Amino acid sequence: MKTSHRLDQAIQKLYSAFHNNELHPECCQQCAVGNILDNTDAWKHLSDSHGSLQLNYVGLVHQNLGRKFSGYSPLELLQIEARFLKGCGYSLPLNHNGKKPKNPEDKNVLFNGLCETVAFLCALDGVDNVMDYSRLFEFENDQPRYQLNATII
């Protein structure tokens, strides 16, 4: 399957952040978008609240000028972050009274957030979800429909 450069880069950065314990949903530099944008937090100025889907004035200016950050528009960045936070179990936008996981750095919490994020990133690029293994369990006449080609070490 052919994927875009931006999708490849985003997944690679999120993979590294997850396995290097550098992913934290409440930190604008270590959240999904923070990692996609090389651990910068400048993207937080595109909206007034972490997890919001509303662009503020600065965000609208960048969006209307057609600016891209690591290949993503300001609105796409907000959508990516919202998917990540929701997948981690947060209510949006983030605030001190909202729903949140007991341990935001728990690997299971982060994995759930990344599953939602990667699914959305793939949808943005119009490709099948790279994390969807459901096809492996499809069968015809009691035989697997597809063969597993990867070797797991």
C-alpha positions as CSV (number, residue, x, y, z in Angstrom):
1,M,0.0,0.0,0.0
2,K,1.4,3.4,-1.0
3,T,1.2,6.0,1.7
4,S,2.0,9.7,1.7
5,H,5.2,11.1,3.1
6,R,3.3,13.0,5.8
7,L,1.6,9.9,6.9
8,D,4.8,7.9,7.0
9,Q,6.6,10.6,9.0
10,A,3.7,11.0,11.4
11,I,3.4,7.3,12.2
12,Q,7.2,7.0,12.5
13,K,7.3,9.9,15.0
14,L,4.3,8.6,17.0
15,Y,5.9,5.1,17.1
16,S,9.2,6.5,18.4
17,A,7.5,8.6,21.0
18,F,5.4,5.7,22.2
19,H,8.3,3.3,22.6
20,N,10.6,6.0,24.1
21,N,8.1,7.0,26.7
22,E,7.9,10.5,25.1
23,L,4.2,10.6,24.7
24,H,2.0,12.5,27.1
25,P,-1.6,13.7,26.3
26,E,-1.5,16.7,28.5
27,C,1.8,18.2,27.3
28,C,1.6,20.3,24.1
29,Q,5.1,19.2,23.1
30,Q,4.7,15.5,23.9
31,C,1.1,14.9,22.7
32,A,0.3,13.4,19.3
33,V,0.5,16.7,17.4
34,G,3.5,17.9,19.5
35,N,5.4,14.8,18.4
36,I,4.3,15.0,14.8
37,L,5.6,18.6,14.8
38,D,9.0,17.6,16.2
39,N,8.2,18.3,19.9
40,T,7.3,21.9,19.4
41,D,4.3,23.6,21.0
42,A,3.8,26.4,18.6
43,W,0.7,24.6,17.3
44,K,-1.1,25.4,20.6
45,H,-1.6,29.0,19.4
46,L,-3.9,27.8,16.6
47,S,-6.8,27.4,19.1
48,D,-7.7,28.8,22.5
49,S,-7.9,25.4,24.3
50,H,-6.0,22.1,24.1
51,G,-8.4,19.6,22.4
52,S,-10.6,22.3,20.8
53,L,-11.7,21.9,17.2
54,Q,-12.2,25.7,16.9
55,L,-9.4,27.6,15.2
56,N,-8.8,31.0,16.8
57,Y,-7.8,34.1,14.8
58,V,-4.2,33.0,14.4
59,G,-5.3,29.5,13.4
60,L,-7.8,30.9,10.9
61,V,-5.1,33.2,9.3
62,H,-2.8,30.2,8.8
63,Q,-5.7,28.0,7.5
64,N,-6.9,30.7,5.1
65,L,-3.3,31.2,3.8
66,G,-3.0,27.5,3.1
67,R,-0.2,26.9,5.5
68,K,0.9,23.4,6.3
69,F,2.8,22.1,9.3
70,S,4.5,18.8,8.6
71,G,2.1,18.4,5.8
72,Y,-1.1,19.1,7.9
73,S,-3.3,22.2,7.9
74,P,-4.2,23.9,11.2
75,L,-7.6,22.4,11.2
76,E,-6.3,18.9,10.5
77,L,-3.8,19.3,13.4
78,L,-6.7,20.2,15.8
79,Q,-8.7,17.2,14.5
80,I,-5.7,14.8,15.0
81,E,-5.2,16.0,18.6
82,A,-8.9,15.7,19.4
83,R,-8.9,12.1,18.1
84,F,-5.8,11.3,20.2
85,L,-7.2,12.9,23.4
86,K,-10.7,11.2,23.0
87,G,-8.9,7.9,22.3
88,C,-7.0,8.3,25.6
89,G,-10.3,8.9,27.5
90,Y,-10.5,12.7,27.8
91,S,-13.5,14.9,27.4
92,L,-12.8,17.8,25.2
93,P,-11.6,20.5,25.3
94,L,-9.3,19.7,28.2
95,N,-10.1,21.4,31.5
96,H,-9.7,20.6,35.2
97,N,-13.3,19.5,35.6
98,G,-13.4,17.2,32.5
99,K,-13.1,13.5,32.3
100,K,-9.6,12.1,32.1
101,P,-7.7,8.8,32.6
102,K,-6.3,8.1,36.1
103,N,-2.9,7.5,34.6
104,P,-2.4,9.4,31.3
105,E,1.0,7.8,30.7
106,D,-0.3,4.2,31.0
107,K,0.7,2.3,27.9
108,N,-2.8,1.0,27.3
109,V,-4.3,4.5,27.5
110,L,-1.7,5.8,25.0
111,F,-2.1,2.8,22.7
112,N,-5.9,3.4,22.5
113,G,-5.2,7.1,21.7
114,L,-2.7,6.1,19.0
115,C,-5.1,3.6,17.5
116,E,-7.7,6.4,17.1
117,T,-5.0,8.8,15.8
118,V,-3.5,6.5,13.2
119,A,-7.0,5.5,11.9
120,F,-7.8,9.3,11.5
121,L,-4.4,10.0,9.8
122,C,-5.0,7.1,7.3
123,A,-8.6,8.4,6.6
124,L,-7.2,11.9,5.9
125,D,-4.9,10.4,3.3
126,G,-7.6,8.1,1.9
127,V,-5.7,4.9,2.7
128,D,-6.8,1.8,4.7
129,N,-6.1,1.9,8.4
130,V,-2.6,0.4,8.7
131,M,-3.4,-0.8,12.2
132,D,-6.5,-2.8,11.1
133,Y,-5.8,-6.5,11.3
134,S,-9.4,-7.6,11.0
135,R,-8.7,-8.8,7.4
136,L,-6.4,-11.5,8.9
137,F,-9.4,-13.2,10.4
138,E,-11.5,-13.3,7.2
139,F,-12.0,-16.7,5.7
140,E,-13.7,-18.6,2.8
141,N,-14.5,-22.3,2.9
142,D,-12.8,-22.6,6.3
143,Q,-9.5,-21.3,4.9
144,P,-7.8,-18.0,5.6
145,R,-8.7,-15.5,2.9
146,Y,-5.3,-13.6,3.3
147,Q,-1.9,-14.9,4.4
148,L,0.2,-13.3,7.0
149,N,3.5,-12.1,5.4
150,A,5.2,-10.5,8.3
151,T,7.5,-12.3,10.7
152,I,7.2,-11.3,14.3
153,I,10.3,-11.6,16.3
